[in-house]
Amino acid sequence: MSGTKLPEDFIEPLNLGGMRGRMLRMPAPKKYQGREILFVYGQHSSLERLWGLMQVLNRYSAVTMPDLPGFGGMDSFYKVGRKPTLDELADYLATFIRWRYKRKRLKIAGLSFGFLVITRMLQRYPDIAAKVDIVISIVGFAHHDDFKFSRRRFLFYKYGSAFFSLRVPAFVFQHIFLAPAWLRLVYHHSFNAREKFAGKIGDDFKATMDIELKLWKINDIRTQMFCNGQMFSLDNCRQRLDLPLYHIFVSADQYLDQHRVEQHLRVVFEDFHAAKANLEVHSVSVIADAKEASVMVPATVRRVLREG
């Protein structure tokens, strides 16, 4: 259809801190001029993957979503001689906000790992926190104890991530385990991907696999593994934030224990509100359109966004 908007219609180059990436910028509807939402995606992601969700949020505000170093095809911190620690990612995000928003107020939302970066950034930069109206967590968390893996699986992920974040193991992982032929054969059977492919057959299965292959290609595996290690040692509960948090959770989340997540988020945020997303897994499909992605923004949060 000739009038249909595509992600590339809103994507611009981004060069920050010597690293080249992209950002997606959607202007506000006339009814909501002046409103701003900054969105930070999670791991194994791209601007295109979150397009459906951005269309939903754009109904209430201008939306900006930048790449993170090492994700979505952006250069990694390793290219500029730094490691992708949570503090470095928080500093990068603070630099982006100061450049992009200057004196503007904003709402800020993050998906999973992106919410971790947001929390650490707000804790490190009180001046930025002072111009944020609300924070939205989509399946975010605040402490490594929030994972509901068995101890054996948790330690396997933690130390496996540390090993494959090293230069040589990461190179081997990239060129052997992430080879397209191998991924097509085994990836949909893995613990982290079974839910993504559940019930998908034919063209739907192929489309999902094609996008997954692209995500594995454009996201730097060394960065992902290092950031996994950051999650498995996470403690964002050491500093309180005087901000309202709207936390969107999934009751059947395969990764997180929602009771522990809420306890820890209440420690961090002064004003806590929870809203359930009508999902059976941690996040929507990688090919989710706006209709499918709308379940990630429950009515409670949509009302808050409408009211400004």
N, C-alpha and C positions, 0 to 999 in steps of 0.2 A: 504494500500500500504506500503510495507516494508520500503521505504525510507522516508516516511512522518514524519516530525518533529512534536512533540507535546509540549505543554507548559512545561510539567514536565521534558522534556529533558534539559531545561534551568533554572530550578528553584533550588535555593540553600537556605540553612538555613540562617537566619539573627538574630543575637543577639546584640542588641544595647540599651544601657541605662537600662539594666536589663529587657528588654522586648524581647520576642521571636517572630519572624515572619519569613518571607521569602523574597527573592528578585529574580527577573527574570533578567538574564544576557545573551544577545545574542551578539556574537562576530561580528565584522565588516566584510563585504565582502572584498575580496582581493583588489578590486578597491578603497575602501575607508578606508584602514587601518589607524589607528591613530585618526579617528573621533569618537566623543562620544556624545550621546544624553542621558540625564537623563530625565525620564518621571515620573510624579507624577499624580496618578489617583485621581478621585474625590470620593464623598461619595457613599455608597451602591455599593461597587466595590470589585474586587479581581484581582489577577494577571491573572487568567484564563479568566476573563471577557474581558480584554483588549488585549487578545492574537492576534486577527485579526489586530488590529491597530499597535501592536508592530511588526508584520510581515511586515507591510507597511513601518514603519520607519526604520526597519532593512535593507531595500534595500540601504540605504544611509549612514549607520553609525552603530557602535556598539550601543546597546540600553541596558540601565539598568533601571529597575523599582522596587523600594523597596516598601514593605508594609508600611503603616502609622499606628502608634499605635491606636489600637481599630478598625482597618479596615482590611478586607481581611483575618481575622483569627488571626491577631497579637494581643498580649497582649495589654491592654489599659493602658493609663497613670494612671488610677485609681488604677491599680495593684501595682504601685510603689509610690502611695501617692500623685499624681499630677493630675491636671485638664487638659483636652485637649484644652487649649486655643490656639488661632492662634499663639501667641508668642512661646508657648511650642512646637507646631508642627514645627514652623520655626527653632527653635533651634535644634530640632531632625534632620531636613533635613540638616542643616548646618553641624552637626556632621557626618552625613552619607557622605556628599560630601567630607569633609576633610579626612575621612577614605578611601573612595573608589577612589577618584580622585587625591588626593595629589597635585602634580604639574601640572596635566593635564588641558588643556583647554576643555571646553564643551559647548554644546548647552543644553538648558533646556526647557522642554515643560510640560504643565499641562492641565488637563481636569477639567473644572468647579471649584469645591472647591479646587482641587489640585493646580490650578493657583493662588488662594488666598494665599495658603501656600508659594508658590514660591515667590510671590511678597513681602510678609512680610519678608521672609528670606533674599532676596536681599537687602531690606531696612535696615535690622538689621546688615548685614555682608558685608560691602563694599569691604573687601578683597576677598570674594567669587565672588561678582558682577564683580570685575576686571578681573576675568578669564573666564567669561561667554561671548561667542560670540554673541549669539542671544537668545531671549526668544520667545517661541511660546505659545500662549493662544488658547485653544480649548474651545469655549463657556465660557470663563472666564469673570470676571467682577471686579470692584474695589470699589463699594459703595453700601450700602443697598438701596439707591434710584433707583438702576438699575432694581429692581424687578418691574414687571408690574401688580402685584396683586392689587385688590381693597384694600382699607385701612382696611376694615373689615377682609378680608382673611389674609392680612399681619399681623395684630395684633393677629389673631387667631393662625397663625403659630409661631409667635415670642413668645407669652406667653405660648402656648401649649408646645413648645420646651423647654422652661425654666422649666415648671412643670415636664415634663417627663425626664428631665436630672437629677432629684433627685433620690436617691437610691431606695426608695420604689415604687414610681410611675413607674420608669423604669423597676423594677422587675415585676410589675403587667402587664405593657404593653408587656413585653417579653413573659410572660407565658399565657396571655389571647388573646390579639389582634394579636400576631404573632404566635399563634398556627397554625400548618400547615392546619388543617381542616378548620379553620376560614378564613385563607388567600386564600385557594383554592376557597372558596365560594364568597368572597367579594372583594379581592384585585384588580382584573382586572376591577372593576367598579369605583375605586377611581380616584380622580382628577389627581394624579401623575402617575397613571399606565394605564389610558385608551389608551393613544397613543402607549404604549409598546405592547398592545395586539390587537390593531386595525387590522382587517383583518386576524387575526391568528385563524385557526381552526385545529381540529384534532391533529396530532402529533406535528405540529408546535406550537400550543397553549400549549400542554402538556410540550414540551421541554422548552419553555419560562417560564412557571410556575415553573417547577422543578428547574431551575436555580435561579429564583427569591426567591424561598423558601430557597435555600442554602445560597444566599446572605444575607437574613434576619437572618439566623442562625449564620453565621460567622462574621457579622459586629456587634460590640457591640452597642446595642440600646442607652445606656446612652451616649456613645461618640457621636453617630450620632445626638442625640437631643441637646447636648451641642454645637456641631459644627453648627447645624442649627441656634441656638441662636447667634453664632458668625457671621454668614452670615447676619442675620437680624439686626445687629448693626454695620456692617462693614464700615470702612472708611480707605481704603488703599491709600488715595489721599494726605496724609500729607507730604510725602517725595518723591521727584522726583528721577528717576533713569536714568542715562546716558547710556541707552541701547536701541538697536533696538527691537521693539516688532512686531511680526507677529500675528495678532489676527484673528482667524478663527471663523466666526459667522454664525448663522442660522437665516435667515430672519423671519421664522415662529416660532421662539423659544417661547415655551409656558410659560417660566418663566421670560425672560429678555427683556427689552426695549432696542433695539440695538442702538438707537440714544443716549440715556443717557449713555450706556456702553461705546461707542466710546468717548464721551465727557470726561468721567472720566479717561479712559485709556490714552488719550492724555495729561491729567494733570500729570499722573504718569511717562509715558515713553517719553524720548526725541525724539525718532524716531518711528513713528507709521505707520503700514501698515495693511490694512484690506483685508481679503479674504473670500469669501462666500463659505460655504459648501453646497453641493446639498442635503440638508436634510429638512424634514418637521417637525422635532421634535428636542428637545434639544440635543439628542445624538442617536447613532445607537442602534439597538437591542442588548440585552444581549447575543444573540447567533450569533452576526455578525462575519463572517469569513473575511479574508483579502480583498476579493473582495468587500464585503459590507462596510467594514471599510474604504476603500480607498477614499470614498467620503468625509471623515473628513480631508483629506489632499489635499486641492485644488492645482491646477497646479502651482500657484504662489509660494506656500510654497515648493512644491516638487522641483522646480527649484532652490530655495535658498539652499535646502539641497544637491542637486547634486553639486552645485558650491562650497560648503564647507563654 
